[in-house]
Structures are given as C-alpha cells and as structure tokens.
Amino acid sequence: MTVKEQLELINRGVVNLVSEEDLVKKLEQSVSTGKPLRIKFGVDPTSPDIHLGHTVGLRKLRQFQDIGHHAVLIIGDYTALVGDPSGQSKTRPQLSYEEIEQHAQTYVDQAMKVLRDDRLEIVKNGDWFKKMSFQDVLTLASKMTVARMLERDDFAKRYASQAPISVHEFLYPLMQGYDSVMVSADVEIGGTDQTFNLLVGRNLLENAGMQAQCCITTPIIPGLDGVQKMSKSLGNYVGVSEPAQEKFGKIMSIPDSLMRDYFVLLTDIPEDEINTLLSEGTHPRQAKAKLAAEIVAGYDGEEAAAAAEAEFDRVFRERSIPTDIPETMIDLNELDGGEIGALKFFVICGLTKSNGETRRLIQQGGASVDGEKLSDINAKIAPTEGMILRAGKRRFAKIRLSK
C-alpha cells in the first residue's frame, strides 16, 4: 500500500494522532527500506476476560499488521501490579501476581481472536522490570517531575479534593513509557484515557536518543446502555468469549445512536456502506442485525452468526423460547419444604451472580417463571420438572429434578 492508502486506513476511528507528520515520515521510511514499523499496544491483565471495548485498540493493531507492519502486544504483568490510575478517582486495589498470571493467559487467548499470528510479538513487561535494581528505578523516576504528573486531569482532581494519591501510582506512566523504550516502538496505540501515558513514552524514547514514537488514541466506546463506558462491573458489556447468541442479542439491544461508532470501530465495513446502512432508506433494525452479524462472525464464524440471527428472530419476533436452554439439576430433598427463595433460585441456575442482582432484576420486571412475571423478591418457588426461568430478554434456564 502507498503511504496515502496506509494513512487513510490508520486514521479510521482515530481521535488523535501525535503527530501525523512524524507518522508520514516513518511510513515513507518503511516503504523505502522495506522495514516494517513496530506498533505497540499494551494491556494489563487485571481481569480474566476482555470485551468489545478492549478490542478497539486490538483492531487498530490488527490494521497495522494487515498493511505489513509488526505488532508488539505487551502483557503488563508488572504494570498490573501498580494498576493504571488513568481516569480513576481513587487508588486501585492491588492484585497478587498469581491472579495476574492467570488472567494473562486468557487475555492472550482472546486477543488472538482479533490479531493474526504472523507479524506479531508478545512480551511481558516483567521481563525487564523484574531485572531492574533500585538504582535503575530511581534513574527512571528522575525523568519526570511531580508538577508534570499533577498536570494529569485525574491526579489534579484527586489532589484538589485531597483524595489520596499513592507514590507508586506516579510510577505507572513511567513504566508504560519505559515499555516503549524496551521494545523500540515506532507507534503506540491506546484509548483517549491513555494520552498522558503515551506521551510519556514519546518523551522517554527521545531521552534515550531514539526516534520518538507516534501516539494514536482511539475512542472509549459506550456500553449497551449508550451512556457509560463498556465495563464488566457495570454489566453493559459484550464479552469476546460469550456465546454467539448472547453476543448477537446484546448488540441488538444497543441504542440506535451507537451504531455508527460500533460499525466504524468494531467492523471492517467500508464507510460508504456504513452510510448507506444508516441512511433513511434502511430500517434501523436491519442495520443493527447487519452490525451484530458482522461482529459475531468475526469471533465465531459466518455459520454461528447466521444461527444466532435465526435464533434471535425466532425468540423475539415469534416470542418463543430458545430450543437449547441450559439445564439445572435440583434435588428436592435438599430444599426446605420443597421450596426455594426466588433470589437464591436464579443464582443457582446461573441466571444472576448474586442475590442483589436477582433483586434488581425482579424489581425491574425482568424475571419470570414459566412465563409468569415474578414481582415479589421474597417469593418462594416450588421447582417442577421442565420449569423455565427467564432473566431479561435472552437468559433462560430449564429445571430438571434429580431422581
């Protein structure tokens, strides 16, 4: 691809590029020498799973791979010990290294659903941080002033409100920036909340006498509610490893206003086709079904996407229940009087994760038993063979009684 063609693809869905002039020079040098650029993207394995919000940066990394450049995926096993303070109003709780190691493997497995396995290098930043002496740490810390750190919006707000800022949090941007030095990054990709950290990497490379990296920031996409950023803790996420039907159904539930961002950031559909899909000549439901099918196919294949769409239509257009419902075995002998509290029942069946979540589900009118809406959070339910429990629009459980 020519430099112009590469730049056009790279700029898709980008918020800021520091700087385009530098990137053009790097691309021109790459074309003339035949040497690919090194594109860095880092993730901290602070939880076991990734969702579509995490894939925005990964997809940008994949775009660089597709045009011939070399991707460097950094698993931040040591930065995760600190916890990224970006956008945080308080110090993150520290994870154990054992937890981080467990999460790291699932991160890599799921990231590979987006990335190609050639033109790829996967490294842990613990490979260099665990070898550093305390003198090395002091030398790194000397590269940044406290005044510069307090320019960060999140630190400034915490300082002004007298909220605690731990000293180790100041090390995080330096650690992320030092990663760029260690992998000789030409370009680093991150969300808009990573702008400060990316610029630190740019400065540290220059300090080390190397070419400054270009910094590309991508949007933080809203979750299913269309308001807050996609997050597992908020329950407004679409998980990469979720079943195809679950992904399809969740995407069909997003507000129409999110469709353009999701099309641009989560699919490869050309801009002109997106404009046609979102024009007045196309029904929003048709456009959303195309969006859901495209995303699901990317992770689960065309057949799974088609099956998920057919099942969605059957369940929601025909108001039917799914054909393949997870079953839960119940032993009546273990129940008090053959009954079980509604809150606990939904948790046991895997429809909710806690009594509190079940309570909210019932109060919002999203729980039903054999087609009858459940309205009493204190209700006692007598399980019967084949009983169908429903949570929200897409989650079902069928009861089997042990003999």
C-alpha positions, 0 to 999 in steps of 0.5 A, spaced: 500 500 500 502 507 498 503 511 504 496 515 502 492 508 502 496 506 509 494 513 512 487 513 510 486 506 513 490 508 520 486 514 521 479 510 521 476 511 528 482 515 530 481 521 535 488 523 535 494 522 532 501 525 535 503 527 530 501 525 523 507 528 520 512 524 524 507 518 522 508 520 514 515 520 515 516 513 518 511 510 513 515 513 507 521 510 511 518 503 511 516 503 504 523 505 502 527 500 506 522 495 506 522 495 514 516 494 517 514 499 523 513 496 530 506 498 533 505 497 540 499 496 544 499 494 551 494 491 556 494 489 563 491 483 565 487 485 571 481 481 569 480 474 566 476 476 560 476 482 555 470 485 551 468 489 545 471 495 548 478 492 549 478 490 542 478 497 539 485 498 540 486 490 538 483 492 531 487 498 530 493 493 531 490 488 527 490 494 521 497 495 522 499 488 521 494 487 515 498 493 511 505 489 513 507 492 519 509 488 526 505 488 532 508 488 539 502 486 544 505 487 551 502 483 557 503 488 563 504 483 568 508 488 572 504 494 570 498 490 573 501 490 579 501 498 580 494 498 576 493 504 571 490 510 575 488 513 568 481 516 569 480 513 576 478 517 582 481 513 587 487 508 588 486 501 585 486 495 589 492 491 588 492 484 585 497 478 587 501 476 581 498 469 581 491 472 579 495 476 574 498 470 571 492 467 570 488 472 567 494 473 562 493 467 559 486 468 557 487 475 555 492 472 550 487 467 548 482 472 546 486 477 543 488 472 538 481 472 536 482 479 533 490 479 531 493 474 526 499 470 528 504 472 523 507 479 524 506 479 531 510 479 538 508 478 545 512 480 551 511 481 558 513 487 561 516 483 567 521 481 563 525 487 564 522 490 570 523 484 574 531 485 572 531 492 574 535 494 581 533 500 585 538 504 582 535 503 575 528 505 578 530 511 581 534 513 574 527 512 571 523 516 576 528 522 575 525 523 568 519 526 570 517 531 575 511 531 580 508 538 577 508 534 570 504 528 573 499 533 577 498 536 570 494 529 569 486 531 569 485 525 574 491 526 579 489 534 579 482 532 581 484 527 586 489 532 589 484 538 589 479 534 593 485 531 597 483 524 595 489 520 596 494 519 591 499 513 592 507 514 590 507 508 586 501 510 582 506 516 579 510 510 577 505 507 572 506 512 566 513 511 567 513 504 566 508 504 560 513 509 557 519 505 559 515 499 555 516 503 549 523 504 550 524 496 551 521 494 545 523 500 540 516 502 538 515 506 532 507 507 534 503 506 540 496 505 540 491 506 546 484 509 548 483 517 549 484 515 557 491 513 555 494 520 552 498 522 558 501 515 558 503 515 551 506 521 551 510 519 556 513 514 552 514 519 546 518 523 551 522 517 554 524 514 547 527 521 545 531 521 552 534 515 550 536 518 543 531 514 539 526 516 534 520 518 538 514 514 537 507 516 534 501 516 539 494 514 536 488 514 541 482 511 539 475 512 542 472 509 549 466 506 546 459 506 550 456 500 553 449 497 551 446 502 555 449 508 550 451 512 556 457 509 560 463 506 558 463 498 556 465 495 563 464 488 566 462 491 573 457 495 570 454 489 566 453 493 559 458 489 556 459 484 550 464 479 552 469 476 546 468 469 549 460 469 550 456 465 546 454 467 539 447 468 541 448 472 547 453 476 543 448 477 537 442 479 542 446 484 546 448 488 540 441 488 538 439 491 544 444 497 543 441 504 542 440 506 535 445 512 536 451 507 537 451 504 531 455 508 527 461 508 532 460 500 533 460 499 525 466 504 524 470 501 530 468 494 531 467 492 523 471 492 517 465 495 513 467 500 508 464 507 510 460 508 504 456 502 506 456 504 513 452 510 510 448 507 506 446 502 512 444 508 516 441 512 511 433 513 511 432 508 506 434 502 511 430 500 517 434 501 523 433 494 525 436 491 519 442 495 520 443 493 527 442 485 525 447 487 519 452 490 525 451 484 530 452 479 524 458 482 522 461 482 529 459 475 531 462 472 525 468 475 526 469 471 533 465 465 531 464 464 524 459 466 518 455 459 520 454 461 528 452 468 526 447 466 521 444 461 527 444 466 532 440 471 527 435 465 526 435 464 533 434 471 535 428 472 530 425 466 532 425 468 540 423 475 539 419 476 533 415 469 534 416 470 542 418 463 543 423 460 547 430 458 545 430 450 543 437 449 547 436 452 554 441 450 559 439 445 564 439 445 572 439 439 576 435 440 583 434 435 588 428 436 592 430 433 598 435 438 599 430 444 599 426 446 605 419 444 604 420 443 597 421 450 596 426 455 594 427 463 595 426 466 588 433 470 589 437 464 591 433 460 585 436 464 579 443 464 582 443 457 582 441 456 575 446 461 573 441 466 571 444 472 576 451 472 580 448 474 586 442 475 590 442 483 589 442 482 582 436 477 582 433 483 586 434 488 581 432 484 576 425 482 579 424 489 581 425 491 574 420 486 571 425 482 568 424 475 571 419 470 570 417 463 571 414 459 566 412 465 563 409 468 569 412 475 571 415 474 578 414 481 582 415 479 589 423 478 591 421 474 597 417 469 593 418 462 594 418 457 588 416 450 588 421 447 582 417 442 577 420 438 572 421 442 565 420 449 569 423 455 565 426 461 568 427 467 564 432 473 566 431 479 561 430 478 554 435 472 552 437 468 559 433 462 560 434 456 564 430 449 564 429 445 571 430 438 571 429 434 578 434 429 580 431 422 581 
